[in-house]
Every structure is written in structure tokens, then in C-alpha cells.
């Protein structure tokens, strides 16, 4: 898969996802998909980092 630069609205969608802003209905389909996937990944990462079982693993890595 060859990486391509993001379009303007794809860039704005990624930025909005990272900042926690709502999606813009005027974005293209690809920008909407970027937003949804990034939000899902961010939510999963937050849920994983809040899991008490993972906290112990992080303590072991930090030693």
C-alpha cells in the first residue's frame, strides 16, 4: 500500500478526532472514515489504559 498525502478535509478530520471535536457533515466520505477510525482507535486506547490489569503490566515495564 502506497501512502498518499491527506487531502485538506482528511487532515481536518484527523485533527478533529485527536482534539475531540465533532465531525463535520461536509467532509468527504474518506475524511468521515478517517474520523471514525481514529475516534475508535483513541477510545480503545483510553479503555485499555484504564484497565487495572494493564496498570500492573505498565509497572513491570517501568522497572
CHARMM internal coordinates of N, CA and C (Angstrom, degrees):
IC EDIT
DIST 1 N 1 CA 1.4467
DIST 1 CA 1 C 1.5274
ANGL 1 N 1 CA 1 C 108.79
DIST 1 C 2 N 1.2802
ANGL 1 CA 1 C 2 N 116.07
DIHE 1 N 1 CA 1 C 2 N 126.52
DIST 2 N 2 CA 1.4569
ANGL 1 C 2 N 2 CA 121.29
DIHE 1 CA 1 C 2 N 2 CA -179.15
DIST 2 CA 2 C 1.5300
ANGL 2 N 2 CA 2 C 108.81
DIHE 1 C 2 N 2 CA 2 C -92.93
DIST 2 C 3 N 1.3180
ANGL 2 CA 2 C 3 N 115.36
DIHE 2 N 2 CA 2 C 3 N 129.34
DIST 3 N 3 CA 1.4670
ANGL 2 C 3 N 3 CA 120.27
DIHE 2 CA 2 C 3 N 3 CA 178.91
DIST 3 CA 3 C 1.5239
ANGL 3 N 3 CA 3 C 109.51
DIHE 2 C 3 N 3 CA 3 C -74.00
DIST 3 C 4 N 1.3180
ANGL 3 CA 3 C 4 N 115.27
DIHE 3 N 3 CA 3 C 4 N 140.88
DIST 4 N 4 CA 1.4627
ANGL 3 C 4 N 4 CA 120.00
DIHE 3 CA 3 C 4 N 4 CA 176.69
DIST 4 CA 4 C 1.5204
ANGL 4 N 4 CA 4 C 108.01
DIHE 3 C 4 N 4 CA 4 C -125.73
DIST 4 C 5 N 1.3029
ANGL 4 CA 4 C 5 N 117.31
DIHE 4 N 4 CA 4 C 5 N 152.31
DIST 5 N 5 CA 1.4665
ANGL 4 C 5 N 5 CA 119.06
DIHE 4 CA 4 C 5 N 5 CA 177.93
DIST 5 CA 5 C 1.5290
ANGL 5 N 5 CA 5 C 110.41
DIHE 4 C 5 N 5 CA 5 C -64.58
DIST 5 C 6 N 1.3202
ANGL 5 CA 5 C 6 N 115.33
DIHE 5 N 5 CA 5 C 6 N 148.84
DIST 6 N 6 CA 1.4598
ANGL 5 C 6 N 6 CA 120.45
DIHE 5 CA 5 C 6 N 6 CA 177.78
DIST 6 CA 6 C 1.5251
ANGL 6 N 6 CA 6 C 110.45
DIHE 5 C 6 N 6 CA 6 C -73.01
DIST 6 C 7 N 1.3233
ANGL 6 CA 6 C 7 N 115.14
DIHE 6 N 6 CA 6 C 7 N 145.45
DIST 7 N 7 CA 1.4606
ANGL 6 C 7 N 7 CA 119.35
DIHE 6 CA 6 C 7 N 7 CA 172.79
DIST 7 CA 7 C 1.5268
ANGL 7 N 7 CA 7 C 107.91
DIHE 6 C 7 N 7 CA 7 C -74.40
DIST 7 C 8 N 1.3127
ANGL 7 CA 7 C 8 N 115.55
DIHE 7 N 7 CA 7 C 8 N 172.93
DIST 8 N 8 CA 1.4687
ANGL 7 C 8 N 8 CA 120.26
DIHE 7 CA 7 C 8 N 8 CA -179.27
DIST 8 CA 8 C 1.5226
ANGL 8 N 8 CA 8 C 111.13
DIHE 7 C 8 N 8 CA 8 C -58.24
DIST 8 C 9 N 1.3393
ANGL 8 CA 8 C 9 N 117.28
DIHE 8 N 8 CA 8 C 9 N -48.94
DIST 9 N 9 CA 1.4577
ANGL 8 C 9 N 9 CA 118.50
DIHE 8 CA 8 C 9 N 9 CA -177.45
DIST 9 CA 9 C 1.5251
ANGL 9 N 9 CA 9 C 112.37
DIHE 8 C 9 N 9 CA 9 C -72.35
DIST 9 C 10 N 1.3268
ANGL 9 CA 9 C 10 N 118.72
DIHE 9 N 9 CA 9 C 10 N -29.44
DIST 10 N 10 CA 1.4693
ANGL 9 C 10 N 10 CA 120.78
DIHE 9 CA 9 C 10 N 10 CA 174.32
DIST 10 CA 10 C 1.5271
ANGL 10 N 10 CA 10 C 110.15
DIHE 9 C 10 N 10 CA 10 C -64.99
DIST 10 C 11 N 1.3145
ANGL 10 CA 10 C 11 N 115.75
DIHE 10 N 10 CA 10 C 11 N -41.06
DIST 11 N 11 CA 1.4648
ANGL 10 C 11 N 11 CA 120.33
DIHE 10 CA 10 C 11 N 11 CA 177.23
DIST 11 CA 11 C 1.5267
ANGL 11 N 11 CA 11 C 110.24
DIHE 10 C 11 N 11 CA 11 C -62.64
DIST 11 C 12 N 1.3272
ANGL 11 CA 11 C 12 N 116.88
DIHE 11 N 11 CA 11 C 12 N -44.79
DIST 12 N 12 CA 1.4678
ANGL 11 C 12 N 12 CA 121.07
DIHE 11 CA 11 C 12 N 12 CA 179.24
DIST 12 CA 12 C 1.5286
ANGL 12 N 12 CA 12 C 110.94
DIHE 11 C 12 N 12 CA 12 C -64.06
DIST 12 C 13 N 1.3234
ANGL 12 CA 12 C 13 N 117.68
DIHE 12 N 12 CA 12 C 13 N -36.91
DIST 13 N 13 CA 1.4642
ANGL 12 C 13 N 13 CA 121.63
DIHE 12 CA 12 C 13 N 13 CA 178.30
DIST 13 CA 13 C 1.5267
ANGL 13 N 13 CA 13 C 110.83
DIHE 12 C 13 N 13 CA 13 C -65.72
DIST 13 C 14 N 1.3199
ANGL 13 CA 13 C 14 N 117.02
DIHE 13 N 13 CA 13 C 14 N -42.78
DIST 14 N 14 CA 1.4610
ANGL 13 C 14 N 14 CA 120.62
DIHE 13 CA 13 C 14 N 14 CA 178.29
DIST 14 CA 14 C 1.5242
ANGL 14 N 14 CA 14 C 110.42
DIHE 13 C 14 N 14 CA 14 C -64.29
DIST 14 C 15 N 1.2990
ANGL 14 CA 14 C 15 N 116.66
DIHE 14 N 14 CA 14 C 15 N -43.96
DIST 15 N 15 CA 1.4626
ANGL 14 C 15 N 15 CA 120.92
DIHE 14 CA 14 C 15 N 15 CA 179.01
DIST 15 CA 15 C 1.5282
ANGL 15 N 15 CA 15 C 110.89
DIHE 14 C 15 N 15 CA 15 C -61.79
DIST 15 C 16 N 1.3216
ANGL 15 CA 15 C 16 N 116.92
DIHE 15 N 15 CA 15 C 16 N -42.90
DIST 16 N 16 CA 1.4656
ANGL 15 C 16 N 16 CA 120.86
DIHE 15 CA 15 C 16 N 16 CA 179.54
DIST 16 CA 16 C 1.5265
ANGL 16 N 16 CA 16 C 111.02
DIHE 15 C 16 N 16 CA 16 C -63.71
DIST 16 C 17 N 1.3156
ANGL 16 CA 16 C 17 N 116.92
DIHE 16 N 16 CA 16 C 17 N -39.96
DIST 17 N 17 CA 1.4665
ANGL 16 C 17 N 17 CA 120.30
DIHE 16 CA 16 C 17 N 17 CA 179.49
DIST 17 CA 17 C 1.5230
ANGL 17 N 17 CA 17 C 110.72
DIHE 16 C 17 N 17 CA 17 C -62.95
DIST 17 C 18 N 1.3116
ANGL 17 CA 17 C 18 N 117.46
DIHE 17 N 17 CA 17 C 18 N -45.59
DIST 18 N 18 CA 1.4630
ANGL 17 C 18 N 18 CA 120.88
DIHE 17 CA 17 C 18 N 18 CA -179.38
DIST 18 CA 18 C 1.5222
ANGL 18 N 18 CA 18 C 112.24
DIHE 17 C 18 N 18 CA 18 C -67.60
DIST 18 C 19 N 1.3209
ANGL 18 CA 18 C 19 N 117.17
DIHE 18 N 18 CA 18 C 19 N -32.22
DIST 19 N 19 CA 1.4687
ANGL 18 C 19 N 19 CA 120.38
DIHE 18 CA 18 C 19 N 19 CA -179.37
DIST 19 CA 19 C 1.5242
ANGL 19 N 19 CA 19 C 113.30
DIHE 18 C 19 N 19 CA 19 C -87.80
DIST 19 C 20 N 1.3305
ANGL 19 CA 19 C 20 N 116.58
DIHE 19 N 19 CA 19 C 20 N -7.39
DIST 20 N 20 CA 1.4573
ANGL 19 C 20 N 20 CA 120.36
DIHE 19 CA 19 C 20 N 20 CA 179.81
DIST 20 CA 20 C 1.5165
ANGL 20 N 20 CA 20 C 114.16
DIHE 19 C 20 N 20 CA 20 C 80.27
DIST 20 C 21 N 1.3222
ANGL 20 CA 20 C 21 N 116.85
DIHE 20 N 20 CA 20 C 21 N 20.56
DIST 21 N 21 CA 1.4602
ANGL 20 C 21 N 21 CA 121.44
DIHE 20 CA 20 C 21 N 21 CA 178.98
DIST 21 CA 21 C 1.5315
ANGL 21 N 21 CA 21 C 109.88
DIHE 20 C 21 N 21 CA 21 C -82.25
DIST 21 C 22 N 1.3238
ANGL 21 CA 21 C 22 N 117.65
DIHE 21 N 21 CA 21 C 22 N 157.32
DIST 22 N 22 CA 1.4709
ANGL 21 C 22 N 22 CA 120.04
DIHE 21 CA 21 C 22 N 22 CA 178.12
DIST 22 CA 22 C 1.5299
ANGL 22 N 22 CA 22 C 111.07
DIHE 21 C 22 N 22 CA 22 C -72.46
DIST 22 C 23 N 1.3327
ANGL 22 CA 22 C 23 N 116.59
DIHE 22 N 22 CA 22 C 23 N 157.77
DIST 23 N 23 CA 1.4691
ANGL 22 C 23 N 23 CA 119.45
DIHE 22 CA 22 C 23 N 23 CA 178.52
DIST 23 CA 23 C 1.5220
ANGL 23 N 23 CA 23 C 111.51
DIHE 22 C 23 N 23 CA 23 C -71.78
DIST 23 C 24 N 1.3098
ANGL 23 CA 23 C 24 N 115.08
DIHE 23 N 23 CA 23 C 24 N 156.06
DIST 24 N 24 CA 1.4606
ANGL 23 C 24 N 24 CA 122.07
DIHE 23 CA 23 C 24 N 24 CA 177.53
DIST 24 CA 24 C 1.5336
ANGL 24 N 24 CA 24 C 107.77
DIHE 23 C 24 N 24 CA 24 C -101.31
DIST 24 C 25 N 1.3152
ANGL 24 CA 24 C 25 N 118.59
DIHE 24 N 24 CA 24 C 25 N 120.06
DIST 25 N 25 CA 1.4698
ANGL 24 C 25 N 25 CA 119.98
DIHE 24 CA 24 C 25 N 25 CA -178.54
DIST 25 CA 25 C 1.5313
ANGL 25 N 25 CA 25 C 113.69
DIHE 24 C 25 N 25 CA 25 C -64.66
DIST 25 C 26 N 1.3129
ANGL 25 CA 25 C 26 N 118.02
DIHE 25 N 25 CA 25 C 26 N -13.39
DIST 26 N 26 CA 1.4635
ANGL 25 C 26 N 26 CA 121.24
DIHE 25 CA 25 C 26 N 26 CA 179.57
DIST 26 CA 26 C 1.5308
ANGL 26 N 26 CA 26 C 113.14
DIHE 25 C 26 N 26 CA 26 C -83.73
DIST 26 C 27 N 1.3247
ANGL 26 CA 26 C 27 N 118.75
DIHE 26 N 26 CA 26 C 27 N -8.62
DIST 27 N 27 CA 1.4615
ANGL 26 C 27 N 27 CA 121.14
DIHE 26 CA 26 C 27 N 27 CA 178.90
DIST 27 CA 27 C 1.5261
ANGL 27 N 27 CA 27 C 110.36
DIHE 26 C 27 N 27 CA 27 C -65.60
DIST 27 C 28 N 1.3150
ANGL 27 CA 27 C 28 N 116.07
DIHE 27 N 27 CA 27 C 28 N 155.32
DIST 28 N 28 CA 1.4618
ANGL 27 C 28 N 28 CA 121.24
DIHE 27 CA 27 C 28 N 28 CA 176.18
DIST 28 CA 28 C 1.5261
ANGL 28 N 28 CA 28 C 109.42
DIHE 27 C 28 N 28 CA 28 C -69.41
DIST 28 C 29 N 1.3158
ANGL 28 CA 28 C 29 N 115.69
DIHE 28 N 28 CA 28 C 29 N 169.44
DIST 29 N 29 CA 1.4657
ANGL 28 C 29 N 29 CA 120.93
DIHE 28 CA 28 C 29 N 29 CA 178.79
DIST 29 CA 29 C 1.5156
ANGL 29 N 29 CA 29 C 112.32
DIHE 28 C 29 N 29 CA 29 C -59.63
DIST 29 C 30 N 1.3260
ANGL 29 CA 29 C 30 N 117.06
DIHE 29 N 29 CA 29 C 30 N -39.94
DIST 30 N 30 CA 1.4651
ANGL 29 C 30 N 30 CA 119.66
DIHE 29 CA 29 C 30 N 30 CA -179.78
DIST 30 CA 30 C 1.5257
ANGL 30 N 30 CA 30 C 111.12
DIHE 29 C 30 N 30 CA 30 C -67.51
DIST 30 C 31 N 1.3160
ANGL 30 CA 30 C 31 N 117.52
DIHE 30 N 30 CA 30 C 31 N -35.77
DIST 31 N 31 CA 1.4633
ANGL 30 C 31 N 31 CA 120.70
DIHE 30 CA 30 C 31 N 31 CA 177.42
DIST 31 CA 31 C 1.5271
ANGL 31 N 31 CA 31 C 110.33
DIHE 30 C 31 N 31 CA 31 C -68.85
DIST 31 C 32 N 1.3326
ANGL 31 CA 31 C 32 N 116.95
DIHE 31 N 31 CA 31 C 32 N -39.81
DIST 32 N 32 CA 1.4651
ANGL 31 C 32 N 32 CA 120.84
DIHE 31 CA 31 C 32 N 32 CA 176.89
DIST 32 CA 32 C 1.5299
ANGL 32 N 32 CA 32 C 110.21
DIHE 31 C 32 N 32 CA 32 C -61.11
DIST 32 C 33 N 1.3271
ANGL 32 CA 32 C 33 N 116.54
DIHE 32 N 32 CA 32 C 33 N -41.42
DIST 33 N 33 CA 1.4649
ANGL 32 C 33 N 33 CA 120.91
DIHE 32 CA 32 C 33 N 33 CA 179.78
DIST 33 CA 33 C 1.5301
ANGL 33 N 33 CA 33 C 111.06
DIHE 32 C 33 N 33 CA 33 C -65.24
DIST 33 C 34 N 1.3101
ANGL 33 CA 33 C 34 N 117.30
DIHE 33 N 33 CA 33 C 34 N -42.05
DIST 34 N 34 CA 1.4640
ANGL 33 C 34 N 34 CA 120.88
DIHE 33 CA 33 C 34 N 34 CA 176.90
DIST 34 CA 34 C 1.5178
ANGL 34 N 34 CA 34 C 109.92
DIHE 33 C 34 N 34 CA 34 C -59.50
DIST 34 C 35 N 1.3228
ANGL 34 CA 34 C 35 N 116.65
DIHE 34 N 34 CA 34 C 35 N -44.77
DIST 35 N 35 CA 1.4641
ANGL 34 C 35 N 35 CA 121.36
DIHE 34 CA 34 C 35 N 35 CA -179.80
DIST 35 CA 35 C 1.5302
ANGL 35 N 35 CA 35 C 110.84
DIHE 34 C 35 N 35 CA 35 C -60.38
DIST 35 C 36 N 1.3285
ANGL 35 CA 35 C 36 N 116.65
DIHE 35 N 35 CA 35 C 36 N -49.33
DIST 36 N 36 CA 1.4700
ANGL 35 C 36 N 36 CA 121.12
DIHE 35 CA 35 C 36 N 36 CA -177.47
DIST 36 CA 36 C 1.5236
ANGL 36 N 36 CA 36 C 110.94
DIHE 35 C 36 N 36 CA 36 C -62.92
DIST 36 C 37 N 1.3174
ANGL 36 CA 36 C 37 N 117.10
DIHE 36 N 36 CA 36 C 37 N -44.86
DIST 37 N 37 CA 1.4732
ANGL 36 C 37 N 37 CA 120.12
DIHE 36 CA 36 C 37 N 37 CA -178.22
DIST 37 CA 37 C 1.5263
ANGL 37 N 37 CA 37 C 111.88
DIHE 36 C 37 N 37 CA 37 C -67.30
DIST 37 C 38 N 1.3165
ANGL 37 CA 37 C 38 N 117.09
DIHE 37 N 37 CA 37 C 38 N -40.58
DIST 38 N 38 CA 1.4624
ANGL 37 C 38 N 38 CA 119.34
DIHE 37 CA 37 C 38 N 38 CA 178.11
DIST 38 CA 38 C 1.5220
ANGL 38 N 38 CA 38 C 111.31
DIHE 37 C 38 N 38 CA 38 C -66.20
DIST 38 C 39 N 1.3197
ANGL 38 CA 38 C 39 N 117.23
DIHE 38 N 38 CA 38 C 39 N -42.35
DIST 39 N 39 CA 1.4693
ANGL 38 C 39 N 39 CA 120.43
DIHE 38 CA 38 C 39 N 39 CA 178.24
DIST 39 CA 39 C 1.5214
ANGL 39 N 39 CA 39 C 110.63
DIHE 38 C 39 N 39 CA 39 C -61.12
DIST 39 C 40 N 1.3252
ANGL 39 CA 39 C 40 N 117.32
DIHE 39 N 39 CA 39 C 40 N -40.97
DIST 40 N 40 CA 1.4614
ANGL 39 C 40 N 40 CA 121.14
DIHE 39 CA 39 C 40 N 40 CA 178.89
DIST 40 CA 40 C 1.5265
ANGL 40 N 40 CA 40 C 110.87
DIHE 39 C 40 N 40 CA 40 C -64.80
DIST 40 C 41 N 1.3227
ANGL 40 CA 40 C 41 N 117.09
DIHE 40 N 40 CA 40 C 41 N -42.88
DIST 41 N 41 CA 1.4631
ANGL 40 C 41 N 41 CA 120.70
DIHE 40 CA 40 C 41 N 41 CA 179.55
DIST 41 CA 41 C 1.5248
ANGL 41 N 41 CA 41 C 111.16
DIHE 40 C 41 N 41 CA 41 C -65.91
DIST 41 C 42 N 1.3109
ANGL 41 CA 41 C 42 N 117.04
DIHE 41 N 41 CA 41 C 42 N -40.17
DIST 42 N 42 CA 1.4659
ANGL 41 C 42 N 42 CA 121.32
DIHE 41 CA 41 C 42 N 42 CA 179.28
DIST 42 CA 42 C 1.5216
ANGL 42 N 42 CA 42 C 109.89
DIHE 41 C 42 N 42 CA 42 C -65.88
DIST 42 C 43 N 1.3326
ANGL 42 CA 42 C 43 N 117.31
DIHE 42 N 42 CA 42 C 43 N -43.20
DIST 43 N 43 CA 1.4668
ANGL 42 C 43 N 43 CA 121.14
DIHE 42 CA 42 C 43 N 43 CA 179.22
DIST 43 CA 43 C 1.5236
ANGL 43 N 43 CA 43 C 110.80
DIHE 42 C 43 N 43 CA 43 C -63.82
DIST 43 C 44 N 1.3244
ANGL 43 CA 43 C 44 N 116.90
DIHE 43 N 43 CA 43 C 44 N -40.98
DIST 44 N 44 CA 1.4674
ANGL 43 C 44 N 44 CA 120.94
DIHE 43 CA 43 C 44 N 44 CA 179.02
DIST 44 CA 44 C 1.5219
ANGL 44 N 44 CA 44 C 110.31
DIHE 43 C 44 N 44 CA 44 C -64.43
DIST 44 C 45 N 1.3071
ANGL 44 CA 44 C 45 N 116.45
DIHE 44 N 44 CA 44 C 45 N -41.38
DIST 45 N 45 CA 1.4619
ANGL 44 C 45 N 45 CA 120.07
DIHE 44 CA 44 C 45 N 45 CA -179.62
DIST 45 CA 45 C 1.5260
ANGL 45 N 45 CA 45 C 110.85
DIHE 44 C 45 N 45 CA 45 C -65.22
DIST 45 C 46 N 1.3380
ANGL 45 CA 45 C 46 N 116.77
DIHE 45 N 45 CA 45 C 46 N -41.16
DIST 46 N 46 CA 1.4632
ANGL 45 C 46 N 46 CA 120.28
DIHE 45 CA 45 C 46 N 46 CA 178.04
DIST 46 CA 46 C 1.5167
ANGL 46 N 46 CA 46 C 110.77
DIHE 45 C 46 N 46 CA 46 C -64.39
DIST 46 C 47 N 1.3268
ANGL 46 CA 46 C 47 N 117.66
DIHE 46 N 46 CA 46 C 47 N -42.23
DIST 47 N 47 CA 1.4636
ANGL 46 C 47 N 47 CA 121.49
DIHE 46 CA 46 C 47 N 47 CA -179.94
DIST 47 CA 47 C 1.5210
ANGL 47 N 47 CA 47 C 110.42
DIHE 46 C 47 N 47 CA 47 C -64.64
DIST 47 C 48 N 1.3148
ANGL 47 CA 47 C 48 N 117.35
DIHE 47 N 47 CA 47 C 48 N -39.29
DIST 48 N 48 CA 1.4574
ANGL 47 C 48 N 48 CA 121.48
DIHE 47 CA 47 C 48 N 48 CA 179.34
DIST 48 CA 48 C 1.5165
ANGL 48 N 48 CA 48 C 110.65
DIHE 47 C 48 N 48 CA 48 C -67.89
DIST 48 C 49 N 1.3236
ANGL 48 CA 48 C 49 N 117.36
DIHE 48 N 48 CA 48 C 49 N -40.42
DIST 49 N 49 CA 1.4603
ANGL 48 C 49 N 49 CA 119.97
DIHE 48 CA 48 C 49 N 49 CA -177.80
DIST 49 CA 49 C 1.5209
ANGL 49 N 49 CA 49 C 111.71
DIHE 48 C 49 N 49 CA 49 C -71.81
DIST 49 C 50 N 1.3462
ANGL 49 CA 49 C 50 N 118.49
DIHE 49 N 49 CA 49 C 50 N -19.10
DIST 50 N 50 CA 1.4567
ANGL 49 C 50 N 50 CA 121.37
DIHE 49 CA 49 C 50 N 50 CA 178.83
DIST 50 CA 50 C 1.5249
ANGL 50 N 50 CA 50 C 112.52
DIHE 49 C 50 N 50 CA 50 C -90.92
DIST 50 C 51 N 1.3233
ANGL 50 CA 50 C 51 N 117.41
DIHE 50 N 50 CA 50 C 51 N -7.77
DIST 51 N 51 CA 1.4559
ANGL 50 C 51 N 51 CA 121.77
DIHE 50 CA 50 C 51 N 51 CA -179.05
DIST 51 CA 51 C 1.5281
ANGL 51 N 51 CA 51 C 109.35
DIHE 50 C 51 N 51 CA 51 C -71.41
DIST 51 C 52 N 1.3560
ANGL 51 CA 51 C 52 N 118.83
DIHE 51 N 51 CA 51 C 52 N 122.64
DIST 52 N 52 CA 1.4727
ANGL 51 C 52 N 52 CA 121.20
DIHE 51 CA 51 C 52 N 52 CA -178.58
DIST 52 CA 52 C 1.5236
ANGL 52 N 52 CA 52 C 113.19
DIHE 51 C 52 N 52 CA 52 C -58.32
DIST 52 C 53 N 1.3268
ANGL 52 CA 52 C 53 N 118.43
DIHE 52 N 52 CA 52 C 53 N -30.85
DIST 53 N 53 CA 1.4645
ANGL 52 C 53 N 53 CA 120.57
DIHE 52 CA 52 C 53 N 53 CA 178.96
DIST 53 CA 53 C 1.5216
ANGL 53 N 53 CA 53 C 110.46
DIHE 52 C 53 N 53 CA 53 C -63.92
DIST 53 C 54 N 1.3107
ANGL 53 CA 53 C 54 N 117.53
DIHE 53 N 53 CA 53 C 54 N -36.95
DIST 54 N 54 CA 1.4616
ANGL 53 C 54 N 54 CA 120.96
DIHE 53 CA 53 C 54 N 54 CA 179.51
DIST 54 CA 54 C 1.5219
ANGL 54 N 54 CA 54 C 111.86
DIHE 53 C 54 N 54 CA 54 C -72.92
DIST 54 C 55 N 1.3136
ANGL 54 CA 54 C 55 N 117.01
DIHE 54 N 54 CA 54 C 55 N -25.07
DIST 55 N 55 CA 1.4615
ANGL 54 C 55 N 55 CA 120.34
DIHE 54 CA 54 C 55 N 55 CA 179.50
DIST 55 CA 55 C 1.5252
ANGL 55 N 55 CA 55 C 110.25
DIHE 54 C 55 N 55 CA 55 C -61.79
DIST 55 C 56 N 1.3309
ANGL 55 CA 55 C 56 N 116.92
DIHE 55 N 55 CA 55 C 56 N -41.48
DIST 56 N 56 CA 1.4596
ANGL 55 C 56 N 56 CA 120.98
DIHE 55 CA 55 C 56 N 56 CA 179.02
DIST 56 CA 56 C 1.5280
ANGL 56 N 56 CA 56 C 110.39
DIHE 55 C 56 N 56 CA 56 C -64.48
DIST 56 C 57 N 1.3307
ANGL 56 CA 56 C 57 N 116.49
DIHE 56 N 56 CA 56 C 57 N -41.09
DIST 57 N 57 CA 1.4577
ANGL 56 C 57 N 57 CA 120.02
DIHE 56 CA 56 C 57 N 57 CA 178.12
DIST 57 CA 57 C 1.5227
ANGL 57 N 57 CA 57 C 110.89
DIHE 56 C 57 N 57 CA 57 C -61.60
DIST 57 C 58 N 1.3196
ANGL 57 CA 57 C 58 N 117.03
DIHE 57 N 57 CA 57 C 58 N -39.64
DIST 58 N 58 CA 1.4624
ANGL 57 C 58 N 58 CA 120.33
DIHE 57 CA 57 C 58 N 58 CA 179.19
DIST 58 CA 58 C 1.5225
ANGL 58 N 58 CA 58 C 111.16
DIHE 57 C 58 N 58 CA 58 C -65.95
DIST 58 C 59 N 1.3308
ANGL 58 CA 58 C 59 N 117.18
DIHE 58 N 58 CA 58 C 59 N -36.90
DIST 59 N 59 CA 1.4628
ANGL 58 C 59 N 59 CA 120.35
DIHE 58 CA 58 C 59 N 59 CA 177.95
DIST 59 CA 59 C 1.5203
ANGL 59 N 59 CA 59 C 110.51
DIHE 58 C 59 N 59 CA 59 C -63.28
DIST 59 C 60 N 1.3462
ANGL 59 CA 59 C 60 N 116.58
DIHE 59 N 59 CA 59 C 60 N -40.48
DIST 60 N 60 CA 1.4612
ANGL 59 C 60 N 60 CA 120.35
DIHE 59 CA 59 C 60 N 60 CA -179.99
DIST 60 CA 60 C 1.5245
ANGL 60 N 60 CA 60 C 110.93
DIHE 59 C 60 N 60 CA 60 C -65.49
DIST 60 C 61 N 1.3083
ANGL 60 CA 60 C 61 N 117.31
DIHE 60 N 60 CA 60 C 61 N -38.83
DIST 61 N 61 CA 1.4639
ANGL 60 C 61 N 61 CA 121.37
DIHE 60 CA 60 C 61 N 61 CA 179.59
DIST 61 CA 61 C 1.5212
ANGL 61 N 61 CA 61 C 110.14
DIHE 60 C 61 N 61 CA 61 C -67.72
DIST 61 C 62 N 1.3181
ANGL 61 CA 61 C 62 N 117.21
DIHE 61 N 61 CA 61 C 62 N -35.57
DIST 62 N 62 CA 1.4573
ANGL 61 C 62 N 62 CA 121.42
DIHE 61 CA 61 C 62 N 62 CA -177.22
DIST 62 CA 62 C 1.5141
ANGL 62 N 62 CA 62 C 114.21
DIHE 61 C 62 N 62 CA 62 C -71.34
DIST 62 C 63 N 1.3073
ANGL 62 CA 62 C 63 N 117.77
DIHE 62 N 62 CA 62 C 63 N -14.60
DIST 63 N 63 CA 1.4761
ANGL 62 C 63 N 63 CA 120.78
DIHE 62 CA 62 C 63 N 63 CA -178.11
DIST 63 CA 63 C 1.4889
ANGL 63 N 63 CA 63 C 113.10
DIHE 62 C 63 N 63 CA 63 C -78.29
END
COOR INIT
IC SEED 1 N 1 CA 1 C
IC BUILD
